[in-house]
Amino acid sequence: MSSVIEKYIQLFSNKSNINKNNFSSIIKSIKKVSRNIGSESKKRLELEKAKIDLKKHYYKLGLYISNKFISKDIHDFSYDDKFKELIKEIESLKSYILSLSENKIKL
């Protein structure tokens, strides 16, 4: 981004008599670049937030499994509804992260 700004500063300094149309087009292109940077940053933040949420869900799952194992010596969770719910939340977060990653690549 700094190279773009430096380019425009150099353009302003080299030409002392820039007409109104050129100045307007330069400002429009600066706005366009800043919008692109803003939207890309927003998508990155959303992706990182989703990754943090996924880690929190993994922690909850691990805590649930360890508590069940320690307190009741349970090894099989195939009939446990809470376990299935936690797994379902993790799977949905993973698919959401994947879709965000694919959208980021399309930019």
Contacts in CASP RR format, 6 or more apart in sequence:
PFRMAT RR
TARGET T0000
AUTHOR 0000-0000-0000
METHOD contacts of the structure
MODEL  1
MSSVIEKYIQLFSNKSNINKNNFSSIIKSIKKVSRNIGSESKKRLELEKA
KIDLKKHYYKLGLYISNKFISKDIHDFSYDDKFKELIKEIESLKSYILSL
SENKIKL
1 33 0 8 1.000
1 37 0 8 1.000
4 30 0 8 1.000
4 33 0 8 1.000
8 26 0 8 1.000
8 30 0 8 1.000
11 18 0 8 1.000
11 26 0 8 1.000
12 18 0 8 1.000
18 26 0 8 1.000
36 107 0 8 1.000
39 107 0 8 1.000
40 104 0 8 1.000
40 107 0 8 1.000
43 100 0 8 1.000
43 103 0 8 1.000
43 104 0 8 1.000
43 107 0 8 1.000
44 104 0 8 1.000
46 100 0 8 1.000
47 97 0 8 1.000
47 100 0 8 1.000
47 101 0 8 1.000
47 104 0 8 1.000
50 93 0 8 1.000
50 96 0 8 1.000
50 97 0 8 1.000
50 100 0 8 1.000
51 97 0 8 1.000
53 93 0 8 1.000
54 90 0 8 1.000
54 93 0 8 1.000
54 94 0 8 1.000
54 97 0 8 1.000
57 86 0 8 1.000
57 89 0 8 1.000
57 90 0 8 1.000
57 93 0 8 1.000
58 90 0 8 1.000
60 86 0 8 1.000
61 83 0 8 1.000
61 86 0 8 1.000
61 87 0 8 1.000
61 90 0 8 1.000
64 82 0 8 1.000
64 83 0 8 1.000
64 86 0 8 1.000
65 77 0 8 1.000
65 83 0 8 1.000
68 74 0 8 1.000
68 77 0 8 1.000
68 80 0 8 1.000
69 75 0 8 1.000
74 80 0 8 1.000
77 83 0 8 1.000
END
